[in-house]
């Protein structure tokens, strides 16, 4: 007898709709894209149904259950059953919706209904529903409530709340909890007195709000809005101000955020000359419409009057305006002269991780072909070089094996040396939501970062002792049998050596070195081993150390022993700091590698590259950034081209760096603003910002995404790629790239193993993740799924080596440097936006114990001294730092943070040790 076929369909307004597992009536109806959609007000996609507004009531009948005939149910939380016949609009339903909306109008003060009104971008507009259903407040719109006018909440530089427009639908409550994980909003009182609460004092400024703006997107009445939308609502109370800009003049361009390495998709709305607002791209696989405060609001720098707009050439010790023709000719002549006098090795370039792939590719090509110098490096050297080298050594590729989407499927997440909620907020929010869904979380960090409040375990190790801790965790995993033997046997090498290396009393020794209790180490290992595969999210707290490469390699040991690398919900996910730091390295802006990480001394690689370039550089590797700085100080490097990096503020041992820059015969800087580095330049070239040019960025999950021009550059500023092309042609290169797309086509030919299938025609809005070796390839979400790129993964046996900054006499405290949520890198962009109202300066975080011991009060000015320099800072007593440690960000140049940091680098990657400096305090 044939098996009976189950009918898994329902009928909605007479149309057959297939039922998916877990479907509610609303989800099935939305998937069917009904001509007459079911209205909602309190419902938010991704949150548990609230069911409070009752606007989504529909009529349901089912022949299998006669008792249901004609019943009214809430579509948002009623499961749809096979055979259901759903009707979404009848006279009774329409009347019911009209009455609900009218009751809501009755609760609003007089005059609200006549004001210009607006709702959020997502999921329905209250005022459209009022108009559609003909709702009225009572019998006469003039008889609405006439309570005392409530002021608009304006304590925050970006966010606003108009309580008179709030219908307490709770969508902001659910959005804040279920998307950002901040729990800023609440509902107070009952009945007619019900109201939305913001934090503990009903003020954004006093709350835990991180200004992601998602509540503004979701608010259906316009009660929650922001300063970017405020001018468009010219009738929103007289105090709100007005704008003469016609809305019809606005255009929207889909592009990629120019801040951190998450690479969020954005829609930039402009009036042709200025950014009006930025919205998250809901279809983006990276951020799904969500943005952080920087990505959404910190765009004011683009229109800053401090933007560089014309080339500036130093004459008589002053920078004076010159034409582009003069600037380019002068630069070409200067490069040629220095090369002729001192050789190609006397010239160097630092490409920009804030610029595009195309600009970075062309600058390294210019130095290698036109000048014959391999002295090309990028800022990954001073942040991610250790990570890239470690991953390339043990897996075969120096980039993430996992994708951001693995966060959602992870059963266990280890966050080591990273602070995602501040430095990579969209990733941080996704991790918090993963924990809410049941994922286990281990945080390994000397500080109590926000994610420690969400974690099952916080291993607060002593700075610079990662290797000892990871070795201890590996020892427990092996001895407890919490490892994947099949994975190890079939895919790895070095296991026997590692097992022997980890024998003995290593566990107690490691606990003493790290300052982490043995019981916590064992508990963490048990969590990791039992929940495998594990997603390892890591950052600069591992790489910016003298044992940076060893730190990442020993963390990879944990990923390999548990069989996590190459598995869904597992693997290595290093977080990239700048918007294009991954792409910058990918493009060959490294002294020993061509584009696509191809060795410059490999004969087959050289033959291939020569077939495209027609000329090759020497086989010997060039200098890294620290080596170029040292060479400049010694007079061996005479000319530097710095593209979009403020090394005067961002590089370690600042006194040494400034002295090196002063000795150069040629310093050319491409920049947006007059930075500390640009002030010392012989030639300053005004650059276009990311919103003002075409190109691509590559984010931390290897996703190459389009950068599309939204606005013209100010004055005579030009995109970096165009300037490099024109200088090359002044040097006789004969480059004929008409646009960045042509540059990408050449990149694909030079490195087909990674980019052979990449072209602008294929990138679309969502981009492609490399490796993408052919036009038929869909890109690679997860690397090393079947085998490691290097063949077999390499387990490493590396011992802990103390830092030169450990146990330094007379300098008893350990300083950690890093980022804060509200600012970005050296603050060039965010300090020219209202973000300065959120955080006004760099703060020196000090523990209550150390503050009491040193007689330092909160907000006091203190002097911090290292062996390399001293600065005066404002102290902030904070329980986030452990006794014996301090924390300082580097966003404000007046702090001179890197006067304190020293000359030490990882011997393998040459990455500086920003995360550990021995210091002392003077009150």
N, C-alpha and C positions, 0 to 999 in steps of 0.2 A: 504494500500500500504506500502510495506516494506521501511523503511528509507534507503536512498542511503548511501552506505559506502564510505567514503572519502579515496582516495589513498594518503597517506602521505609518499610517497617514491619518491626518485629521482634515477637516474642512474649515477654512476661514473665509467667511463671506462668499461661500460657494466654491472656492478654489481649493483643490487638493494640495496639501502641504505635507512633505515628508517630516516625520518626527525623529529628532536626534536624541540620544541619551541625555537626560537631564534637562530637556527642554521645558520651559514654562510656555504658557500661551503667548506671552509677550516676545520671548526670544524666537519662537517659531514664526510669529507674525512679522517680526523685523527682518528675519532672514528671507521671508517671502516678499519683502518690499511691497507692501500693500499700497494700493492707490489711496486708500483712506486709513492712514496709520493710526494706531492706538495712541492717544495722548498720554503723557506722563508729566509729573512735576517733581515728585520726591525721588523717583527712580534714577539710579546712576549705574551705568554699565560697569561691571566689575565689583560692585558692592552687593551685599546681601539685601534683598528687597525690603524696603521699609514699610510699604503698604499704607502710609499715613494719609496720602492725599485723596485716594479713591477715585482719581480721574481715569484710571485705566480699567474701570469696571466694564465687563463684556458679558454677553449672554451665551450660555453653553447648554447644549443638549447632547444626549448620547443614548441611542436606542438600547445599548446594553445595560443602561442604568436609568430606568424611567423616572426615578426620583430626582434626577438632575434636570429634567426638562424645564428649560426656560430660566434656570437659575442665573443670578448675577454673581460674578466672581471677579476678584482683582487679577488682572492678567499678569502682573509683575511677579507674583509668587505662587500662582496656581499651576501645578504640573499639567501639561497637556496629555490627554490619553488617546490611544487609537480609537477612532470612530467619533471623536468629539466633533460637533458641529458648532463653530464659534461665529457669532455675529457681533461685529464691533460697533455698529451704529444702528440704533432704533430710536423712535421718538422718545421712549422712556429713558434710554441711555443719554441722549442729547440733553434732555431736560435735567437729568441728574447732574451731568457735568456742568451745565449752566448754573445750577443752584450752588454747587460746590465753589465754583469760581466767584459767584456773587457773594457768598459768605466770606471768602477771602478778601474781596474788595471792601466789604463792610468793616474789616478790621484795620484798614489803612486810613491814615489821616486825610482830611479834606484836601482836595487839589492834587493829590498824587496821580490820579488817573488822567489828569489833563497835562501833566508834565511830559517832556520828552523821555521816553522810556527805552530801556535796552536790556536784553538778557545775554547770557553767556553763549559761547560758541557751540556748546554741546547739549544735545538732548532736550530741545524745546524751549520756547520763550513764553513765559506767563502771559505777557501782554498780547502776543499773537493769539493765544488760546482765548483770552478775554474777548478779543475782536471776533474770532471765528465763531464762538458760541453765543455771542450777544449778551455776555454777562453784564449785570448792572449792580451797583451798590444800593441795595434796598429798592424802593420804588423810584427814587430820584438820585442821580449821581451827585447832587449837591447835598445829600443828607448823610454822606459818609462821616465816619468818626472825626471829631474836631479836637482831639487831644492836643496837649502842648507839643509844639514842634521840637523834634529831637535833633540835635546837631549831628552833622556828618563826622565820623571818626577819621581824623587826619593825622594821627600821631606818627605814622610811618611814612618814610620818604616815597614809597611807591603805592601802598595799598590804601583803599578807602572803604568805609562802610556807611551806607545810608540806611539807618534803622527804619525810616518811614516807608521804605520799599520792601522790607523783609516780610515774607509770609511764612517764615520758620518751616520751610520745606525739608530742612536737614540735609540737603544735598552737599553743602559745604562741609558739614560734620563728617559725612561718609567719605568725601573726597580727601579731606585732610588725613583721616585715619587710614583709609584703604589704598591711597596712592602714595602720599608723602610720608605717612607714619608719624605725624607730629602731634595730633590730638589737641589742636589749638582751640577748636570751637566746642561749645556745649549749648544746651537748651535749658533756660531757667524759667521758673514760675509755671503756672498752668492757666488754662482757659484764656480769657481775654488778655491776661497779663503775660502770656508766654513771650519769650524774647530770646534772641541769639546772644550768646555770651562769647567774648573773645579773651582768652587767657584769664588770668586772675583779676585783672583790673579793667576789663572791657576795653583794652587798648592793644592794638597790634604791637606798638613799641615795647610793651611790657610782657608780651607773650613769647612763646617758643616758636613763633612763626619764622620760617626761613624764606619767605617771599618767593615761593615757587610760582604763585599766581594761579594754581589750578582751581582754587575756589572761585576766582573771577570767571574762568572759563565755564564753570558749572552753574553759577548762580542764574536762575531763570528770570529774575525780575530786574537785575541790574543793581540790587542793593549792595553787592560787593563789586567794586570796580577798581581801577588803578589809574595812576596819573597819565598813562599812555592812552587811556580811553576817555578820560575826563574831558579833554577839550572837544571831543566829538559830540558830547552831550551838552550842547550849549544852553539848553533850557533846564538843566539840572540845578535848580536853585541859583539865585544870583551870586552866591558866594563861590560857586564852582568856577566862575569865569566862563569865557566863551571863545569861540574860534571862528574866524571867517573862512577857514579852509573848506571848500566844498568836498563832501564825501565822495562825489563821483570822480574826483581827480586821483583817488588812491589806487595804487597797483600793488599786487602781491607777487613775490618771487620765491619759489622753493629753492633753498640752498642749505648749507651746512654750517652749524655754529662754529665760530672762530675762537672759542675759549679752550676748554680742556680736551683731552684725548678721547672722551666718550663719543664725540661726533654726532650730536643730536641733529635731527632734521628740523628745519625751521621754515616758516613763511615770513618773509620780511615785507612788511606793509610800508610803503613810502608815498610821499606826495611828489616824487620826482627829484627832490633835492635833499630831503631829510627823512630819517626813519621815523615813522609815526608810531609803530608798535611792532613787536615780534611775537608770533604765535608758534606753538609747537606743531609740527607736522604729525597729525594723528596716524597717518599711514606708515610713518617711519618705523622700521623694525628695531631701531636703536632706542628710541624714547617713547614711541606710541603717543605722541602729543604732549608729553610731560617735559617741562623745562625747569632749570634752576634759576635763581635770582639773576645770575650773571647772563645766562643765555637769553632770558626774557627781557630784562630791564637795563642791563649795563651796556647800552648802545650809544649813549650820549657822547662818548669820546669821538665818534665818527664826525660829528659836527663841531668839535671843539675849535675855538679860534686859535689854539696853540698848534694845530696841525701844520706840519711842514708842507709848503706848497710850491717851492721853487728850489732848484739846485743851489747849494751854497759852497763856495770855494774859498779857502783860506788865503787871504792876501794881506800882507803886513800884519800878520797875527790876528786878523779878524776874518770872520766868515761873511762873505758878501754874495749877493744874488748874482747868478750868471745864467745864461741860456743853457738848454740841454745840449746844444751843439758844442758849446764851449766846454761844458763839463765832461762830455763823453770823449772828446778829442784830447783834453788834458789828461784824463784817466788813462786812456790807451797809450799816450806818449810816456806817462810816468811808469806804467807797468813795463813797457818795452825797455825803458832806460835802466830800471833797476835790474831787470833780467839780464841785460847786456853787461852791466857792471859787476853784478854779484851772483849771477846764475839763478836758475829757476827755483832752487831750494831756498832762496831768500824771500820768496813770496808765499803767502798763505791765504786761505779763505775759510770763513766760518759761515755755513749756510744756515737758514732760519727755519725753525720748527713752527713758526707762525706763518710762514709763507707756503706757497703751493708746491706740490710735487714737481710740477713743470719748472718752476723757478730754481728749485734745488738741483734738479737734474742738470739744467743748463749751466749753473755756476760751477758745479764740479767738472762738467765737461769742458768748460772754458779753461779752467786752470790746468786740466790734464792735457788738452789738445793744443790750445793756443799758446800756453806758457810752459808746458812740460813739467808741472809741479803736482806731486801727490799730497802736498800739504793742504788737505781739505778735510774738514771735520765739522761736526754739528753739535748742538747742545745736548744730544743724547749722551755724549761723552761725559757730561757732568751730571747726568741723572740716571739714564737707563743702560749705559754701556755694560755695566756688570751683569744686568739681567740678560741682555742680548747675547753676550759672550757665553754665559752659563748655559742658557737654553740651547744655543747653537752647539755647544760642546757635548751636551748629554742627550739631545734629541735630534739635532740636525738642522733646526731652524731657530732663529733668535727672537721669535715672536710668540704671541699667545697660541696655545693649542686649542683653547676653548673659545666660546663666544659669550656675549652677554646673555643670550637666551638660555645658556646653561644654568644661570642663577635660578630660573624658575623651576627647573627639574632637579636641582641639587638636593640631596638628602642631608649633606653636611657641608658647611662652608668654613674654611679657615682663612681669616683675614690676617695677614702677617706684614707688618711694617707699612701699612697703608691706612689712610683715614678717609674712606670713600664718601661719607656723608658731608665732608667739608671740601675735599679736593675733587671729588667726582660724584656730585650729589645725586644724579639720576641713578647711577649704579648703587649708591648707598641706599636710596629709597627702595630699589628692587631687592636688595639684600634684606632690608627690614621686613618687606612684605613676604619674602621667602620664609623668614623666621616665624612670622605670624601664621603661615600655612603649615608649619611644623618642622622646617629644616633646623638642624642643630648648627650652632655657631660657636666657633672658637676664635678669640681675638688674641693675637700675639703682638704686644706693643708696650713700650715703657710707660706711655701715658694712658689715662682713662679717657679714651676717645668716646664719642657718643655710642658707637656700636657695642662698647663693653656693657652698657645698660641692657642690651638685647641678648647678650651672649650667655651660653651655658658655662663657659670658662673664659677667664681673662688671665693669660700668662704675662705678667708684668715683669719682663726680663730686664736686666741691666743693659743699657745701650751698648751695642757692639758685641753682643755675645750670642748672636743668632746661631752660629755654627755649633756651638756647644749644646744649645737647646735642641736643635734639629737632630743632631747625632743621638742625643738621649732619647728622643721620641722614636727614632729609627730602632734603637736598641730594644726598647720596650715592645714595639710592634713585632720585631723578629722573635724575641724570646717568648712572647705571649701567643705566637702563632697567628697573629692578626695580619697576615700578608697573603697575597694572591700568588701561590706557588706556580700555578699554570702560566700566569702572565710572566712571572720571573723567568721560568724555564724556557718559554717560547720566544720572549721578546727582549730580554735584558742580558747584559754581561756585567761582571764585576760583583756578583752577589757573594760568592765565597770570600773574596777579599774584604768586602764590607763587613760581613759577619765576623770574620776574625779581627778586624780593626776595632769593632765595637765590643769586644770581649773585655772582661775585667770589671773594675769598680767604676766604670765610666759614669754611671747614673748619678751617684752621689757627688762625684767630682763636678759633673755638669751643673747639678743643682746649686752647688756652692759658687761656681763661676757666674751663673745666670741670676742667682738670687730668686729662683723659683723652687717651691717646695716639691719634693719628690712625689708626693701624693697627687699634686696637680699635674705633673708630667705624666704619671701613669693614667690619670683620669682622661687627659687629653688624648693620649695614644689609644686608649680604649674607645673613645668616641670616634676617632679617625678610622680605626681598624674595623669597627663594627658597622659603620655607616657607609663604607666605601661602595662606589667611587666617591671621591671627595673633590670639591672645587677649591683650589688654592688661589685666593685673590691676594696679590702682593704688590708692594710698591717700593718707594725710595728708602724706607726704613731698612730694607735689606741691601739695596744696591749702593747707596752712598756711604760706604764704609771701606776701610782698608781690606776687609774681608768680604767685600760686596759680592764678587763672583762666587766665592766659596759659600756665602749665605744662600744664594739662589740655587746653586748646585745641590746643597744638602737639603734644601726644601724640596727640590725635584726628586731626591731619594724617596721622600715620603709619598710623593705622587706615584712613583714607579712601584714601590713596594706594595702599595695598595691597589695596583692595577687601575689607577684613576685616569691616567693620561690617554686621551683618545676615546674616552667613554662619555656618553650623554650625562650631563650633570656633574662632570668631573673635569680634571685637567688643570693646567696652569693658566692663570689669567692675570698677567701683569698689567697694572693700570698706568697708562701713559699720561704724563702731566700736561703737555702742550697739545694743541689741536692737531699738529701734523708731525709730532716727533717720530712716530712710527714710519710715516712716509719719507721723512727726511733721510733716515738711515736706509730705507729701502732703495732710495734713488742713487745710492753710491756716494753719499757725502761722508765718506770714511776714508782714512788715509791708506788702507790696505785692501779695499774692496771696491770693485766696480758695482754698477747698478745690479740689484738682485743678489747682493752678497757674494759675488763672483770674485775670487782672488785675483789681484792684479798681476800676480807672477805665474799664473797657470797658463801654459802655452796654448792649450785649446781655447781657453777663454780669451786670451789676447788675440788669437787669430780671428775668433768670431767678432769681437768688438772692433777690431781693425777693419773688418769687412764693411762695417757700418760707419765708423768714424773716419777711416782713412788715415789716421795718425794715432800713435799710442804714447803714453807717458812712460817714464822709467819703470822697471820692475820693482825697485826697492820701495817699500812703504814710506809714506810721508810722515809728518808729525801730527800728534794729537793736539787738542786744544791746550792742555797744560804744558805740553812740550813747546808749542808755538809761543805761548806766553813767556816761558823761560828763554827761548831763543831770541825773542824780541828784546827781552831785558839784557841779553848778552850781545845784541847787535847782529846776530846771525840771520834773523828775520827782519827785513827792512820794510816790507809792505804787507798790510793786512786788509782784506776786503771782508767786512762784517755785515752780514745781511740780517737785519732785524733782531739782533741780540744786544742787550745792554750789559756787556761783560764787566763794565766798571761797577755795576751794582750786583750782578748775579753770580759772578765767579768768586771762588774762595780766595782767602789771603789778599784782600782788596788792595792793601798798600803795595804789594808786589805787582799786582795787575796794573794799577795806575802808573807805576814807574815804568813798566814795560811799554805801555801805550805811548807814553811821553817820548820814548826813544825812537819811535818809528819815523821813517822818512815819508811813508805813505800810509794813511789810515782813511779808508773810504767806508762810509756807513750808509746803508739803505734803511730808512726809519720813517715812522709816522710822526714822532715828536722829537724834540731836542733833548735827548737823554744824556746821562753822564758820559757815555761813550761817544755820542755824536758831538758833544761839546769839545772833545779833544781831536776831532777828525780834521783832515786836510780837505776832504770833500764829503759833503752830505747830500744824498740823493733822496728826494721826497718819495715815499712809497704809497701805493694804494692799499687800503685795508681789505680785509677778506670780503666785505660787502661790496667792494668796488672793482672786482675783477673776476675773470673766469679762470677755472683751473680745477684741481682736485685736492682733497685731503684724504689721508688714510688714518682711520681711528685705531683704537687699541685692540680691536678684534679683527684687524687686518682688512677692514672694509674700506675700499676706495670709493669715495663719494664725490659727486659734483659740487663745485663751488660756482655759483652763478651770480653775475653782477646785478646788484639791486640799485646802485646809485653811481653817478660819475665820481671819480676821484676829485678832491678839491684842488683848485688852481691847476698847476702843471704836474701834480703828482702822477706817477706812472706805476703800473704793475711791475713787480720785480723781474718776471720772466722777460718782459719786453726790454728792460734796461740791459739785462745780461746779453740778450741777443744782439742789441745794437753795439755794445762795447766789443763783443766778439767780432762783429763785422768791421769795426774800426781797427781791429787787430788783423784784419785780412781773412777772417774765417769763411766768409761767404755763406753764412747760414740763411736759409730762406723760409724759416717757419712762419706761416701766415697767422697762426693762432695757437693757443695751448693744446688744442686737439691734435695738431700735427706733432707736437712734442710728445704727447702720450703715445701716439702711434710709433714713434721711434723707441720710446721706453719699452714698449711691448716687443719690439724686434731685438733690442739689446738683451733683455732678460725674459725670453719666452717661457722658461720653466715656471716663472711666477706670474707674469703679466701678459703672456701671449694672447689671451682671450679678452684683454681689457681694451676698450675703446669708448669714446664718448657716446657712440651710438648704442652701446650695450649697457652703460652704467645706469641710465634712467634716473629715477629719484632715489632708489634704494641702494645703488652701488653694487659692487661685487667684492667678495672676500677672496684674497689670494691665499694659496695658489689658484690661478685660473689660467691654465696653460694653452687653451685653444678657444677659438670662437664658439665652439659647441659646448664648452665647459660651463657649468652653472656657478662655479666658485666653490670654495671650501669652507663650510661652517666650522668643521672640527678637524684639526690636523692630527696625524698619527693614529687614525682609527684602525687601520689594518696592520701597519708596521711603522716603525720610526723612519723618518726621512734619512737618518744616518745608517739605517739598517737595523741594528739592535740598540736599545736605549742603554746609556752608560751610567751605572751606579758608581758613585765616587766615594773615596775614603779620604777625608780631609779633616785635620785636627783644628781645634780652635787656637788662634794666635791672638794674644792681646793687642789692642790698638796702641799706637804711640801716645794716645791721649788717655789711656788708662793709668791710674795710680801715679799721677804727676804731682810731685811734691809742691806744696804751696798753692795748688789749684785743685781744691777738693770736690768741686761740683762739675757735673757733666751737662753741657749745653746741647740741646737738640734744636735744629732749625726746621721749619716747615711752613705750610700754608694754613690760612683760615678760610672759612666759607665765603666771606664777603669780598675777597680780593683775589687777584690773579697774578702770579709771578711777581715781577718788580713793580706792579701797580700802574704801568704806563697807561693802560686803558681804564681800569676800574677807578683809579683815583681822579679821573675826569668825568665821573658820573656821580649821582647821588649816593652811590655805595659808600662814599666817604662819610655820609651821615650815619651809616650803620656801624662802621668801624673807622675811627678817626686816626688811629696810629697803631704802630706795632707795640705789643705789650710783652714784657718779660714775665712769663708765668713762673711763680715760685711756690713751693709747697708751704702750708702753714707752719710746719715744723722748722723748715729752713729760714723762713721769715722771722719767726720768733727767736731763733738762735742768732740771727744776724742783726736783730733789732730793726727790721724793715717793716714798715706799715704799708697797707694797701694804698696804691696811687703814689707812693713815694718815688722820688728820683734816686736811682742807684747807679753806681758805676760798675760795669762788668769788665773784667780784665782777663785776657788769655795771654799766652806767650807771644802772640802775634800783633796784639793791639788792644785798645780799650775804647769803650763807648759808654755814653750815659743814656739810660732808658727809664721808662716808667714801669714800676713793678705792679703786678697783679697777683694777689694771693689766690691760689687756685688748688683745689684738691685733685685736679686732673693730672698734676705731675707728682711723681713719687719723691720722697725725701732724697736729696742728693742729686736731683736732676732739675734742669731748667728748660723752658721752651721759649723760642723766639721766632716770630715770622720775619719775612724779608720783603714786605710789600711797599714799605715807605723808605725812600732813599735817605731821609734824614736819620734813620736808625743806624745806618752803616753796619748792618748785621755781619756782612762778610769781612769787616775789619777783624772780627774775632776768629773766624774759621782759618784753619791752618793749611799747610802745603801738602799734607799727606794724601796719597792716592792709592787705590787698589793697584797692586803691582801688575796684575794681568790686564785689567780693562782701562787703567789710568783714570778711573772715575774718582773724583775728590771725596773726601770724608766730611760731608756737611753734617751728618747726623751725630757727630760726637766730637766735642771740643772741651778740653779741660779748662775751667774758668774759676774765678773767685769774685766775690762781691765786696763792694765798699759802700756803706750806707752814705 
